[in-house]
């Protein structure tokens, strides 16, 4: 039986004669009324270093499998977006349904923005987060069409930042429409938080002797000497050994750049993002996300889904709700997640890994974290070249 239960739920939602919200478990074409929201720019970050009803079908818990008989799915985050993604995916009926539902929920033609741009609009946080979320699930539909066994034998998933929402939808924990509403609120709140304070993110590749937290503390002291109160400079992403993204006030990040040799940094480059995602500077975005998550139905995932906050499996719906909010102001522990997902006894084979969505940066990170696991990696892209789309 197909594990990607969101496809069944989406079809039921689309076929409902009147899709007006009357209950938390019922599909809705409009998002619950809440304040605005945030997310993380993953593709840009990683690229620089190398994001029901009672009649619903019953899905059985997946049985335990040996590693080579199983698969894992990785969902990218913000920053992986590019103009042209989604082209050719309309050939898959379920993907067409996803795009149609997204347009109805968001109130604008997301597919057209993804395929045609302009890039400047697509890169805006309030657009790119829903875009990456939707395109990642469309990529799942492509994988289902080309290799259904990969879906059937999937035993675990993880998503980078906003990619966690796609992973949870795939795992049957959150309904597609409700998750997209939450992503919309998250993106709007994060953009608003970013615009309120001059901040950013710094991609850093260090050496074994690099002390990232010490460097952040020294940068904070420098900012205080400039008269800046409560300066923020924190590790926002743990990507791979000695690969980090540091985020905070721009004065702190520029200090780290200027003193990169002192801290044994091989490279330190400002990323083209508008805010310090996954730091305390995103605190104002947590309340809008908390409010929207209280209004949607969340269930225990059908497969293992790993949290960015602690690299551990989500245990229940309350756990998911709490950690999705905490994620906004906590570092993404992706390196730790890779260790948790691929930990096994010596001599045991690794599972097949599929990165579903725009970009292949998570594959690059996996290669740096675990070369043997990467040898079973494959990227499922969101653009089909030289393909005639079906009507």
C-alpha beads as a LAMMPS data file, in Angstrom:
LAMMPS data file: protein, C-alpha beads

391 atoms
388 bonds

1 atom types
1 bond types

-500.0 500.0 xlo xhi
-500.0 500.0 ylo yhi
-500.0 500.0 zlo zhi

Masses

1 110.0

Atoms # bond

1 1 1 0.000 0.000 0.000
2 1 1 1.254 3.423 -0.872
3 1 1 2.895 5.253 2.024
4 1 1 2.517 8.790 0.619
5 1 1 -0.907 9.123 2.161
6 1 1 -1.068 12.836 1.367
7 1 1 -1.991 11.928 -2.224
8 1 1 -5.147 10.143 -1.103
9 1 1 -6.029 12.933 1.304
10 1 1 -5.486 15.591 -1.347
11 1 1 -7.724 13.835 -3.844
12 1 1 -10.458 13.519 -1.221
13 1 1 -10.103 17.230 -0.443
14 1 1 -10.304 18.189 -4.132
15 1 1 -13.351 16.005 -4.731
16 1 1 -15.328 17.387 -1.777
17 1 1 -18.319 19.346 -3.248
18 1 1 -18.134 22.117 -0.658
19 1 1 -14.671 22.717 0.786
20 1 1 -15.527 25.122 3.586
21 1 1 -13.876 24.782 6.984
22 1 1 -16.181 23.277 9.582
23 1 1 -13.829 21.034 11.546
24 1 1 -10.095 20.876 12.155
25 1 1 -9.818 17.599 10.210
26 1 1 -11.758 18.815 7.179
27 1 1 -10.048 20.245 4.106
28 1 1 -10.214 23.989 3.693
29 1 1 -9.412 26.240 0.765
30 1 1 -8.525 29.080 3.083
31 1 1 -6.072 29.204 5.930
32 1 1 -7.281 29.656 9.525
33 1 1 -7.133 33.279 10.606
34 1 1 -3.826 33.957 12.364
35 1 1 -1.083 36.553 12.323
36 1 1 1.696 36.266 9.756
37 1 1 4.961 33.897 9.723
38 1 1 8.957 32.437 8.771
39 1 1 11.583 29.673 7.166
40 1 1 15.211 29.058 6.092
41 1 1 17.183 29.530 2.914
42 1 1 18.764 26.135 2.463
43 1 1 19.809 25.889 -1.144
44 1 1 21.748 29.114 -1.039
45 1 1 23.279 28.102 2.268
46 1 1 24.281 24.646 1.177
47 1 1 25.246 25.621 -2.347
48 1 1 27.781 27.988 -0.879
49 1 1 29.205 25.314 1.405
50 1 1 29.673 22.512 -1.024
51 1 1 15.318 23.521 3.638
52 1 1 -9.480 13.207 6.707
53 1 1 -12.360 11.825 7.063
54 1 1 -13.514 8.516 8.474
55 1 1 -13.636 7.202 4.896
56 1 1 -9.981 7.983 4.228
57 1 1 -7.862 4.960 3.204
58 1 1 -6.340 2.997 6.048
59 1 1 -2.557 2.844 5.895
60 1 1 -0.727 0.110 7.745
61 1 1 2.356 0.772 9.794
62 1 1 5.407 -0.147 7.680
63 1 1 7.095 -3.377 8.687
64 1 1 10.726 -3.484 9.767
65 1 1 13.048 -3.971 6.809
66 1 1 16.688 -4.720 6.302
67 1 1 18.633 -1.624 5.124
68 1 1 18.939 -2.529 1.420
69 1 1 15.227 -3.306 1.370
70 1 1 14.353 0.169 2.640
71 1 1 14.622 3.803 1.600
72 1 1 14.858 7.271 3.163
73 1 1 13.570 10.571 1.774
74 1 1 15.216 13.971 2.275
75 1 1 13.274 17.208 1.680
76 1 1 15.184 20.457 0.922
77 1 1 14.520 23.883 2.368
78 1 1 14.434 27.537 1.374
79 1 1 17.154 28.630 -0.999
80 1 1 16.965 25.541 -3.211
81 1 1 14.363 27.224 -5.430
82 1 1 15.107 28.175 -9.044
83 1 1 13.100 29.533 -11.965
84 1 1 11.995 26.635 -14.140
85 1 1 11.196 24.178 -11.359
86 1 1 7.922 22.384 -11.905
87 1 1 8.337 22.355 -15.677
88 1 1 7.271 18.982 -17.007
89 1 1 5.784 17.766 -13.729
90 1 1 2.261 18.566 -14.942
91 1 1 2.428 15.266 -16.826
92 1 1 1.765 13.502 -13.521
93 1 1 -1.954 13.748 -12.582
94 1 1 -1.333 13.864 -8.841
95 1 1 1.208 16.657 -9.292
96 1 1 -1.362 18.637 -11.298
97 1 1 -3.770 18.249 -8.373
98 1 1 -1.122 19.536 -5.970
99 1 1 -0.478 22.631 -8.093
100 1 1 -4.218 23.318 -8.441
101 1 1 -4.753 22.991 -4.696
102 1 1 -1.787 25.265 -3.974
103 1 1 -3.176 27.990 -6.235
104 1 1 -6.552 27.798 -4.502
105 1 1 -5.038 27.918 -1.022
106 1 1 -2.407 30.615 -1.665
107 1 1 -4.529 32.806 -3.916
108 1 1 -1.960 33.071 -6.704
109 1 1 -0.531 30.852 -9.449
110 1 1 2.461 29.314 -7.672
111 1 1 3.330 27.002 -10.561
112 1 1 3.561 29.907 -13.007
113 1 1 5.861 31.778 -10.614
114 1 1 8.067 28.710 -10.256
115 1 1 8.261 27.981 -13.976
116 1 1 8.465 31.539 -15.320
117 1 1 9.769 33.658 -12.455
118 1 1 10.897 36.345 -12.071
119 1 1 13.676 35.040 -9.824
120 1 1 13.476 38.102 -7.575
121 1 1 9.853 37.347 -6.691
122 1 1 10.488 33.634 -6.276
123 1 1 13.376 34.335 -3.902
124 1 1 11.184 36.292 -1.486
125 1 1 10.687 34.312 1.698
126 1 1 6.893 34.509 1.510
127 1 1 6.999 32.879 -1.948
128 1 1 9.975 30.527 -1.897
129 1 1 8.928 28.608 1.204
130 1 1 5.524 27.538 -0.200
131 1 1 7.231 26.947 -3.554
132 1 1 9.858 24.570 -2.159
133 1 1 7.244 22.800 -0.039
134 1 1 4.869 22.242 -2.971
135 1 1 7.593 21.303 -5.452
136 1 1 9.068 18.757 -3.057
137 1 1 5.750 16.951 -2.778
138 1 1 5.343 17.129 -6.556
139 1 1 8.746 15.446 -6.796
140 1 1 7.384 12.667 -4.579
141 1 1 4.688 12.143 -7.206
142 1 1 7.383 11.839 -9.872
143 1 1 9.222 9.279 -7.736
144 1 1 5.972 7.395 -7.168
145 1 1 5.440 7.236 -10.935
146 1 1 9.000 6.242 -11.842
147 1 1 9.865 4.030 -8.880
148 1 1 6.833 3.161 -6.728
149 1 1 8.891 0.675 -4.717
150 1 1 10.971 3.565 -3.341
151 1 1 7.793 5.018 -1.819
152 1 1 6.483 1.692 -0.605
153 1 1 9.699 0.729 1.186
154 1 1 10.333 4.153 2.764
155 1 1 10.944 3.895 6.513
156 1 1 12.117 7.407 7.370
157 1 1 12.263 11.042 6.268
158 1 1 13.803 14.348 7.228
159 1 1 13.446 17.885 5.921
160 1 1 15.742 20.887 6.202
161 1 1 13.874 23.735 7.925
162 1 1 10.649 24.262 5.946
163 1 1 11.346 20.856 4.398
164 1 1 10.172 19.315 7.681
165 1 1 6.618 20.263 6.747
166 1 1 6.882 18.322 3.480
167 1 1 8.387 15.338 5.325
168 1 1 5.500 15.357 7.808
169 1 1 2.909 15.572 5.031
170 1 1 4.554 12.665 3.238
171 1 1 4.532 10.680 6.480
172 1 1 0.796 11.250 6.947
173 1 1 1.161 13.456 10.034
174 1 1 -0.311 16.658 8.544
175 1 1 -2.796 17.228 5.754
176 1 1 -1.390 18.882 2.627
177 1 1 -3.784 21.836 2.625
178 1 1 -3.355 22.553 6.319
179 1 1 0.424 22.200 6.115
180 1 1 0.538 24.658 3.218
181 1 1 -1.472 27.145 5.284
182 1 1 1.063 26.768 8.093
183 1 1 3.965 27.220 5.676
184 1 1 2.326 30.370 4.307
185 1 1 1.946 31.836 7.808
186 1 1 5.497 30.770 8.688
187 1 1 6.981 32.400 5.591
188 1 1 5.159 35.690 6.062
189 1 1 6.131 35.927 9.734
190 1 1 9.756 35.104 9.027
191 1 1 9.973 37.730 6.314
192 1 1 8.453 40.319 8.655
193 1 1 10.951 39.416 11.390
194 1 1 13.824 39.681 8.915
195 1 1 12.811 43.130 7.751
196 1 1 12.653 44.515 11.293
197 1 1 16.385 44.095 12.111
198 1 1 19.482 44.325 9.859
199 1 1 20.711 40.743 10.068
200 1 1 21.937 37.928 7.892
201 1 1 23.714 34.602 7.588
202 1 1 27.348 33.689 7.018
203 1 1 28.388 30.426 5.367
204 1 1 31.568 29.175 7.041
205 1 1 33.884 26.295 6.230
206 1 1 36.441 25.835 8.973
207 1 1 39.286 23.614 10.046
208 1 1 39.439 21.007 12.790
209 1 1 40.783 23.670 15.160
210 1 1 38.030 26.180 14.393
211 1 1 36.016 27.186 17.446
212 1 1 32.732 28.440 16.084
213 1 1 31.009 29.238 19.381
214 1 1 34.059 31.115 20.651
215 1 1 34.109 33.133 17.429
216 1 1 30.426 34.004 17.922
217 1 1 31.051 35.179 21.485
218 1 1 33.936 37.377 20.378
219 1 1 31.798 38.861 17.599
220 1 1 29.109 39.660 20.169
221 1 1 31.657 41.461 22.354
222 1 1 32.757 43.466 19.330
223 1 1 29.163 44.526 18.700
224 1 1 28.792 45.612 22.318
225 1 1 31.879 47.799 21.931
226 1 1 30.037 49.509 19.066
227 1 1 27.101 50.246 21.358
228 1 1 24.789 47.519 20.073
229 1 1 22.602 46.144 22.866
230 1 1 21.945 42.410 23.087
231 1 1 23.846 41.492 19.904
232 1 1 23.079 38.119 18.332
233 1 1 25.647 35.865 16.679
234 1 1 24.829 32.159 16.734
235 1 1 25.433 28.937 14.845
236 1 1 22.227 28.557 12.838
237 1 1 22.995 25.410 10.822
238 1 1 25.199 22.413 11.537
239 1 1 25.747 21.106 8.011
240 1 1 28.729 18.752 8.015
241 1 1 32.038 18.416 9.901
242 1 1 33.498 21.944 10.099
243 1 1 30.688 23.273 7.915
244 1 1 28.425 25.784 9.629
245 1 1 26.117 28.690 8.912
246 1 1 26.407 31.485 11.468
247 1 1 23.616 34.041 11.731
248 1 1 22.966 37.260 13.608
249 1 1 23.425 41.021 13.419
250 1 1 25.296 42.160 10.325
251 1 1 28.002 43.909 12.393
252 1 1 28.870 40.574 14.015
253 1 1 28.991 38.694 10.730
254 1 1 31.230 41.302 9.116
255 1 1 33.580 41.080 12.108
256 1 1 33.860 37.314 11.597
257 1 1 34.601 37.824 7.909
258 1 1 37.320 40.377 8.618
259 1 1 38.933 38.101 11.221
260 1 1 38.403 34.762 9.514
261 1 1 42.095 33.813 9.677
262 1 1 42.123 34.367 13.420
263 1 1 39.297 31.849 13.814
264 1 1 40.852 29.358 11.335
265 1 1 38.043 29.748 8.817
266 1 1 38.895 28.523 5.311
267 1 1 35.939 30.446 3.908
268 1 1 33.406 32.889 5.279
269 1 1 30.860 34.337 2.887
270 1 1 27.684 36.322 3.478
271 1 1 24.632 34.626 2.030
272 1 1 22.058 36.533 -0.038
273 1 1 19.301 36.213 2.568
274 1 1 17.406 38.904 4.411
275 1 1 17.532 37.644 7.975
276 1 1 19.118 35.567 10.709
277 1 1 16.949 32.479 10.404
278 1 1 17.039 29.885 13.185
279 1 1 18.301 32.341 15.785
280 1 1 16.704 34.321 18.601
281 1 1 16.083 37.157 16.112
282 1 1 13.204 35.066 14.758
283 1 1 11.378 35.140 18.118
284 1 1 8.585 37.388 16.815
285 1 1 7.703 34.752 14.212
286 1 1 7.044 31.979 16.715
287 1 1 3.639 33.166 17.924
288 1 1 1.972 33.261 14.483
289 1 1 3.258 29.754 13.744
290 1 1 2.156 28.512 17.157
291 1 1 -1.354 29.867 16.564
292 1 1 -1.765 28.241 13.153
293 1 1 -0.409 24.896 14.358
294 1 1 -2.983 24.883 17.167
295 1 1 -5.732 25.104 14.537
296 1 1 -4.700 22.196 12.355
297 1 1 -4.896 18.453 12.877
298 1 1 -1.552 16.752 13.555
299 1 1 -1.174 13.000 13.922
300 1 1 1.675 10.632 14.712
301 1 1 3.780 10.015 11.561
302 1 1 3.418 6.640 9.862
303 1 1 7.194 6.472 9.436
304 1 1 10.128 7.945 11.328
305 1 1 10.504 11.708 10.829
306 1 1 13.515 13.426 12.378
307 1 1 13.383 16.874 13.973
308 1 1 15.828 19.642 13.092
309 1 1 15.864 20.732 16.726
310 1 1 17.325 17.613 18.316
311 1 1 17.925 15.126 15.459
312 1 1 15.480 12.717 17.126
313 1 1 12.314 11.092 15.840
314 1 1 9.022 12.851 16.414
315 1 1 7.051 10.931 19.039
316 1 1 3.519 12.351 18.867
317 1 1 1.393 15.256 17.624
318 1 1 2.155 17.493 20.622
319 1 1 5.853 16.868 20.116
320 1 1 5.562 17.925 16.466
321 1 1 3.666 21.095 17.307
322 1 1 6.177 22.158 19.948
323 1 1 9.331 21.457 17.957
324 1 1 8.123 23.038 14.712
325 1 1 7.771 26.300 16.643
326 1 1 11.048 25.857 18.516
327 1 1 12.805 25.183 15.219
328 1 1 12.451 28.846 14.223
329 1 1 14.795 30.017 16.987
330 1 1 16.998 26.903 17.193
331 1 1 19.890 25.777 14.992
332 1 1 19.188 23.189 12.324
333 1 1 21.117 20.121 13.473
334 1 1 21.366 18.519 10.062
335 1 1 24.778 16.915 10.550
336 1 1 23.476 15.267 13.735
337 1 1 20.331 14.170 11.862
338 1 1 22.433 12.477 9.194
339 1 1 24.314 10.563 11.874
340 1 1 21.044 9.491 13.497
341 1 1 19.397 8.383 10.252
342 1 1 22.346 6.381 8.951
343 1 1 23.721 4.938 12.173
344 1 1 24.217 1.186 11.852
345 1 1 26.551 -1.623 12.789
346 1 1 29.683 -2.126 10.732
347 1 1 29.069 -4.304 7.700
348 1 1 25.359 -3.479 7.439
349 1 1 24.347 -1.937 4.112
350 1 1 22.835 1.533 3.873
351 1 1 19.303 2.230 2.616
352 1 1 18.540 3.947 -0.669
353 1 1 18.271 7.704 -0.212
354 1 1 16.175 10.027 -2.382
355 1 1 16.343 13.811 -2.208
356 1 1 12.948 14.964 -3.445
357 1 1 12.694 18.603 -4.459
358 1 1 14.670 21.431 -6.047
359 1 1 18.445 21.347 -5.838
360 1 1 20.733 18.558 -4.680
361 1 1 22.456 20.320 -1.789
362 1 1 21.328 17.768 0.778
363 1 1 23.120 15.156 -1.276
364 1 1 26.273 17.258 -1.136
365 1 1 25.952 17.507 2.635
366 1 1 25.337 13.757 2.927
367 1 1 28.500 13.130 0.921
368 1 1 30.455 15.216 3.433
369 1 1 28.804 13.498 6.397
370 1 1 28.731 9.878 5.233
371 1 1 30.372 8.916 1.947
372 1 1 29.176 5.307 2.097
373 1 1 25.543 6.322 2.609
374 1 1 25.876 8.843 -0.234
375 1 1 26.791 6.035 -2.637
376 1 1 23.116 4.979 -2.480
377 1 1 21.827 8.530 -3.004
378 1 1 19.701 9.772 -5.910
379 1 1 18.154 13.170 -6.604
380 1 1 14.572 13.406 -7.876
381 1 1 14.492 16.745 -9.675
382 1 1 11.524 19.073 -10.132
383 1 1 12.250 19.927 -13.756
384 1 1 11.976 17.571 -16.693
385 1 1 14.072 18.694 -19.635
386 1 1 12.884 18.618 -23.229
387 1 1 9.594 17.035 -22.274
388 1 1 6.255 17.725 -23.925
389 1 1 3.770 18.353 -21.151
390 1 1 0.450 16.604 -21.328
391 1 1 -2.700 18.643 -21.273

Bonds

1 1 1 2
2 1 2 3
3 1 3 4
4 1 4 5
5 1 5 6
6 1 6 7
7 1 7 8
8 1 8 9
9 1 9 10
10 1 10 11
11 1 11 12
12 1 12 13
13 1 13 14
14 1 14 15
15 1 15 16
16 1 16 17
17 1 17 18
18 1 18 19
19 1 19 20
20 1 20 21
21 1 21 22
22 1 22 23
23 1 23 24
24 1 24 25
25 1 25 26
26 1 26 27
27 1 27 28
28 1 28 29
29 1 29 30
30 1 30 31
31 1 31 32
32 1 32 33
33 1 33 34
34 1 34 35
35 1 35 36
36 1 36 37
37 1 37 38
38 1 38 39
39 1 39 40
40 1 40 41
41 1 41 42
42 1 42 43
43 1 43 44
44 1 44 45
45 1 45 46
46 1 46 47
47 1 47 48
48 1 48 49
49 1 49 50
50 1 52 53
51 1 53 54
52 1 54 55
53 1 55 56
54 1 56 57
55 1 57 58
56 1 58 59
57 1 59 60
58 1 60 61
59 1 61 62
60 1 62 63
61 1 63 64
62 1 64 65
63 1 65 66
64 1 66 67
65 1 67 68
66 1 68 69
67 1 69 70
68 1 70 71
69 1 71 72
70 1 72 73
71 1 73 74
72 1 74 75
73 1 75 76
74 1 76 77
75 1 77 78
76 1 78 79
77 1 79 80
78 1 80 81
79 1 81 82
80 1 82 83
81 1 83 84
82 1 84 85
83 1 85 86
84 1 86 87
85 1 87 88
86 1 88 89
87 1 89 90
88 1 90 91
89 1 91 92
90 1 92 93
91 1 93 94
92 1 94 95
93 1 95 96
94 1 96 97
95 1 97 98
96 1 98 99
97 1 99 100
98 1 100 101
99 1 101 102
100 1 102 103
101 1 103 104
102 1 104 105
103 1 105 106
104 1 106 107
105 1 107 108
106 1 108 109
107 1 109 110
108 1 110 111
109 1 111 112
110 1 112 113
111 1 113 114
112 1 114 115
113 1 115 116
114 1 116 117
115 1 117 118
116 1 118 119
117 1 119 120
118 1 120 121
119 1 121 122
120 1 122 123
121 1 123 124
122 1 124 125
123 1 125 126
124 1 126 127
125 1 127 128
126 1 128 129
127 1 129 130
128 1 130 131
129 1 131 132
130 1 132 133
131 1 133 134
132 1 134 135
133 1 135 136
134 1 136 137
135 1 137 138
136 1 138 139
137 1 139 140
138 1 140 141
139 1 141 142
140 1 142 143
141 1 143 144
142 1 144 145
143 1 145 146
144 1 146 147
145 1 147 148
146 1 148 149
147 1 149 150
148 1 150 151
149 1 151 152
150 1 152 153
151 1 153 154
152 1 154 155
153 1 155 156
154 1 156 157
155 1 157 158
156 1 158 159
157 1 159 160
158 1 160 161
159 1 161 162
160 1 162 163
161 1 163 164
162 1 164 165
163 1 165 166
164 1 166 167
165 1 167 168
166 1 168 169
167 1 169 170
168 1 170 171
169 1 171 172
170 1 172 173
171 1 173 174
172 1 174 175
173 1 175 176
174 1 176 177
175 1 177 178
176 1 178 179
177 1 179 180
178 1 180 181
179 1 181 182
180 1 182 183
181 1 183 184
182 1 184 185
183 1 185 186
184 1 186 187
185 1 187 188
186 1 188 189
187 1 189 190
188 1 190 191
189 1 191 192
190 1 192 193
191 1 193 194
192 1 194 195
193 1 195 196
194 1 196 197
195 1 197 198
196 1 198 199
197 1 199 200
198 1 200 201
199 1 201 202
200 1 202 203
201 1 203 204
202 1 204 205
203 1 205 206
204 1 206 207
205 1 207 208
206 1 208 209
207 1 209 210
208 1 210 211
209 1 211 212
210 1 212 213
211 1 213 214
212 1 214 215
213 1 215 216
214 1 216 217
215 1 217 218
216 1 218 219
217 1 219 220
218 1 220 221
219 1 221 222
220 1 222 223
221 1 223 224
222 1 224 225
223 1 225 226
224 1 226 227
225 1 227 228
226 1 228 229
227 1 229 230
228 1 230 231
229 1 231 232
230 1 232 233
231 1 233 234
232 1 234 235
233 1 235 236
234 1 236 237
235 1 237 238
236 1 238 239
237 1 239 240
238 1 240 241
239 1 241 242
240 1 242 243
241 1 243 244
242 1 244 245
243 1 245 246
244 1 246 247
245 1 247 248
246 1 248 249
247 1 249 250
248 1 250 251
249 1 251 252
250 1 252 253
251 1 253 254
252 1 254 255
253 1 255 256
254 1 256 257
255 1 257 258
256 1 258 259
257 1 259 260
258 1 260 261
259 1 261 262
260 1 262 263
261 1 263 264
262 1 264 265
263 1 265 266
264 1 266 267
265 1 267 268
266 1 268 269
267 1 269 270
268 1 270 271
269 1 271 272
270 1 272 273
271 1 273 274
272 1 274 275
273 1 275 276
274 1 276 277
275 1 277 278
276 1 278 279
277 1 279 280
278 1 280 281
279 1 281 282
280 1 282 283
281 1 283 284
282 1 284 285
283 1 285 286
284 1 286 287
285 1 287 288
286 1 288 289
287 1 289 290
288 1 290 291
289 1 291 292
290 1 292 293
291 1 293 294
292 1 294 295
293 1 295 296
294 1 296 297
295 1 297 298
296 1 298 299
297 1 299 300
298 1 300 301
299 1 301 302
300 1 302 303
301 1 303 304
302 1 304 305
303 1 305 306
304 1 306 307
305 1 307 308
306 1 308 309
307 1 309 310
308 1 310 311
309 1 311 312
310 1 312 313
311 1 313 314
312 1 314 315
313 1 315 316
314 1 316 317
315 1 317 318
316 1 318 319
317 1 319 320
318 1 320 321
319 1 321 322
320 1 322 323
321 1 323 324
322 1 324 325
323 1 325 326
324 1 326 327
325 1 327 328
326 1 328 329
327 1 329 330
328 1 330 331
329 1 331 332
330 1 332 333
331 1 333 334
332 1 334 335
333 1 335 336
334 1 336 337
335 1 337 338
336 1 338 339
337 1 339 340
338 1 340 341
339 1 341 342
340 1 342 343
341 1 343 344
342 1 344 345
343 1 345 346
344 1 346 347
345 1 347 348
346 1 348 349
347 1 349 350
348 1 350 351
349 1 351 352
350 1 352 353
351 1 353 354
352 1 354 355
353 1 355 356
354 1 356 357
355 1 357 358
356 1 358 359
357 1 359 360
358 1 360 361
359 1 361 362
360 1 362 363
361 1 363 364
362 1 364 365
363 1 365 366
364 1 366 367
365 1 367 368
366 1 368 369
367 1 369 370
368 1 370 371
369 1 371 372
370 1 372 373
371 1 373 374
372 1 374 375
373 1 375 376
374 1 376 377
375 1 377 378
376 1 378 379
377 1 379 380
378 1 380 381
379 1 381 382
380 1 382 383
381 1 383 384
382 1 384 385
383 1 385 386
384 1 386 387
385 1 387 388
386 1 388 389
387 1 389 390
388 1 390 391
